[in-house]
């Protein structure tokens, strides 16, 4: 069995928790400790919410939504801040970054980037912006990359694991807004998996063009590969004929490494995929007033409705039609 993840705490900050006259100063000090946040334009109200998960290894996950604001690097703040770099996924809105004097870069929804607070420059976020981010210790990120971190836009085509990490960040962002669904131990496990996946992605980025396999003595790669494979499975569970080879390519590793990653969790690759598909089928049955077993089987990646029904009954004790009847009778 894999070792238990270290304790994890969930924190929530909201501008409405502070009276209007003190709102900006309080938010700047509590939510933007590493950078300088500029005051909003006259007459513009600051409306923002930040949720953060803090876990072992100095890792912090956060999700924030906000009205329009601007921030820039501030040496006086960084002098007392921990050495961190930040992976950010823009979920909505737009960010405008000063990439060089007189040069701006725009980033919209779905953009994933690595940012160094020491090299940030100026950043402007649009109204209604929302982001999910993962802050990692600088030395750990540097060891994974094999070089000094810097500001870097990570296009999906540049790194196989970028879509998997983006999906993982989005998944965790949803869960921190629903604290009643999972407990602290589950949060800790998810944060640890997200950290491992992020470091694996950085490692793969660092290897590109290097011609050598970077050492990984400080990090086990199994957790990252497992997390990457799970996200890939969730995105492609509906695909007919999805096999271990396809999943391994989606997780950026060989089939041997994929099998090892799942074995370390006490799981099998195809058994996990089957369970994911069956859980998805059960959820759809409970949500849909009408049931068509063939269409449902196909939608969840099962090519044969008869095989799907047998697997569903073996897993949940009832046939899909019986589960549907019970679920809707209870409703």
N, C-alpha and C positions, 0 to 999 in steps of 0.2 A: 504494500500500500504506500502511496506517496505521503511524505511528511505533511503534517497539518500546517496550514498557512498561519503566519503570525497574526496577532489581534488587529482588528480594523475598526476605525471609528468614522462615523458619518456626521458631517457638520453642515448646517444650513445658515446662510446669511441672506438677508433681504433688506433692501433700502427702506422699506416701510416699517422696519423694526426700530428706526431712528427718526426722531422728529425732524421736520423739513429743514430747519435752520442748521442742523448739525449733520445732515445726511451725506453731503459730499465729502467732508473731512473724514467722517467715520468710515465711509466706503473706501476711500483712498487708502486709509491705514489698514483696514482689515482685509480687503479683497485684492489690493494691488501693492503688495509689500515689496515687490522686486522692481517695480517700474514707477514712473511718475505719471499720474493721471491728471489730465488738464481739466479745469472747471468747464461744465457745459455752457453753451451760449446763454446770454441773458434771457430769462423767461422760460428756458427749457428745463423741465423737471427730470431728475435722474431717477430711473426706474430699473432696478436690476436685481437679479437673484443668482446666488452661487451655492452649489452643493459640492462638497468635497469628501472624498474617501482618503483617509491616511492609513497606510499599512506599513509592513516591514520593509526593510531595505531602503528607507528614505523616499519611497515612491508616493506620489500624490496624484489622484485622479480627480478631475473636476468637470462640472458642466455649468455654463453660465449663459444667461440671456440678459440683454441690456438694451436700453435706449442708446442713441448715438453717443459716442465718446471718442476721445483721442488720448493716446499714451505714448511715452517715449522712454528710452533708457535713461537711468539716473544713477550716476556713479555713487552719489551719497547713499542711495538705498542699497545698491549692490555691494557696497563695502562691508555691510553687515548681514548680507543674505547668504544662504547656503549655496554652494556651487551646483546649480541645476541647469538643465536644458529642458525644453518643452516641446512635445509633439502635440500639434493642434489640428483638430478636424473642424472645419467650418460647416455647420449644419444648416444655417439659414443666414440671410443677410449678405453683407459684403465687407471685406477688409481691404484697405488701401495701405500699402507699405512703401516707405521711401527706401528703394533698393540702392540708390546712389544719388549724389547731388543732382537735382533736377529730373530724376527718373523715378517713376512710380510703378508698382506692380499691383494689379487687382486680383483678388482671390475670392471666388464665390462658393456656393454650397457644394460640398463634396471634396473640397480642396484639403489635402493633408500636407502638413509642413513641419519641419524641425526648426526650432528657433532658439537662439542663444541670447538670453537677456542682456549680456554684455555688448552684443552687436545688433541690438534690435532697431536702432534708429527711431523713426516715428511710425505709429500705427493708428489708423482711423477706422473705426467700426461704424457701420450704418445702423439706422433705426431698426429695432427688432432683430438684431443679430443674436445668433446662438452658436456656441462652440462647445466642443468636448475636448479636454486636453489631458495629457499625462506628463507630469513633471518627473524627470529622472535625475539622479545624481550625475554630475558632469563626468566624474571619473569612470563610472559604470558605462555610460553612453560612449565615452571615448574608447574604452576597452573593446566594446562591441564593434564600433566603427573601424577601429584601428588607426584613427587619426583624430585631430582636434575637431569637435563639433562646430558647426557654423549654421547660418541660415540656409535652409534648403527646402525647396518645393519638391514633394515626392509624388511624381505622376504615376498613375496605376501601371502604365506601360514600362516604367523604369524599374519597378520592383514587383515581383510576383506577390509578395506578401502585403503590399500596400492596401489592396481592397479588403483583405482579411482583417488587418488592423483597424481600418476605417469602420468595418462592420462591428468589430469588437467594441470599439469606443462608443459607437451609436447604441449598441445593445446595453452596455453598462450605464450610459446616460439615461436610458429609459428606466432601468431598474432603480437607480438612486432616487427617482421621483416616485417610486412605489415601495417605500421601506417596509410596508406590511407584508410584502410578498416573500421576502427572504430575510434570513437572520444575519447576525454579524459574522458568523463563521462562513456563510455562503458568500457574503460580500468579500471577505478576506481571500477566499479561493478565487473569485472572479478577478480581483485586483492583482493577485499574484500571477494568474494566467495572462492578464493583459500586459503586465510588465514583461513577462517572459516572451510574449509574442512581439512586443515592441523591440526588445533587445535582439531577437532573432531577425527581425526585419532590418535593423540597423547593421547587424553583422553581415547580412546578405548584401546590403548596399555597399558596405566597406569592401567586400570581396570582389565586387564588379571591377574588372580591369586590373585587379592586383596580380592575378596569375598564381596566387597561393591561397591556401585555406588558412584563415586567421585562427590563432589558438582560442580555445574556449574553456580554458581551465577554470575560469571564475564563474561560469554560468552553465547550468545544465540546459541543453537545447530541447529536451523532451517536452517540457511544459509549453514552450513556445510553439513547437510543431503540433502538439495536441490541440492547442487553442486555435492555431491557424486552420487545421483540418476541420475542426468543429464549425468554424465560421464558413468555410468553403462548403461543407455539407449542408448547412442551413440555407445558403444561397442557391444551391443547386440540387436540393433533395428531390425536386420534381423531375429531374432529368432522368429519362429512361437509360438504363445501361451504365449508370454511374458506378465506376469500379475503383479499386484501390490505386491503380495507376493514375487515373484522373485526379483522385483526391491528393495523391502524393505530389503531382505537378502543381496543384492549386496551393499546397502547403509549402512549396519550394524545397522539396526534399525527395530522396529516393524512396521506393516502397519499403526497403529494409529499414530505413530510419523511421518511416511512418509506423511500421509495425512495432518497432521498439518503443516509440513514444506512447502508443496505446497500451502496450504490455506494461509499461511503467505505471499506468493508471489502473491496471487490472482489467482492461477492456480489449475488445477486438475492433478492428476498423469497421467491418461490415456489420457486426452486431450493433455497434453504435449507430450506424446509418439506419439500420432497420428500426431501432428504437426511436430515433428522431422522426422517421417517417410515420410510424404508428402513433406517436404522440401528436403529430400534426394532424393525422386523420381523425383522431379522437376529438381534437379541438374543433375541427371543421364540422364534424357530425353534431356536436353540441351547439354550434352556432347557426346551422342551416335548418330551416323549417322543413325542407324537402331533402330526401336522400336518394341519390343515384349511385349505387355501389361502384359501377364501372367507371363513371366519371371521377368519383372520389379516388378510386385506386390509381387511376392515371395521373390525377393531379398531385398525388403524393409519391409518385415515382414507382408504383407497382404496375408491372405490365399485364399481369393476369389477375382479374377480379376474384377468381376462385382462390388463388394462392393468398391474395390479400385477406380475404374473409377468414381463411384458416389461421393465418398469422395473427389477425386481430383477436379472434376467439381465444387462441392460445395465450395471448398476452393479457387480455382484459376479462376473459371469462364469458363474454357474450359476443354474438355475431354483430357486425356493424348495424344491421337493421334493428336488432334487439336493443343495442345501446342507444340508438337514435330514439326508439320508442320510449325507453325509460327516461332519457334526458328530457324529452319534450312533454312527457306525461307529468314529470315533476315540476316543469315550468308552468 
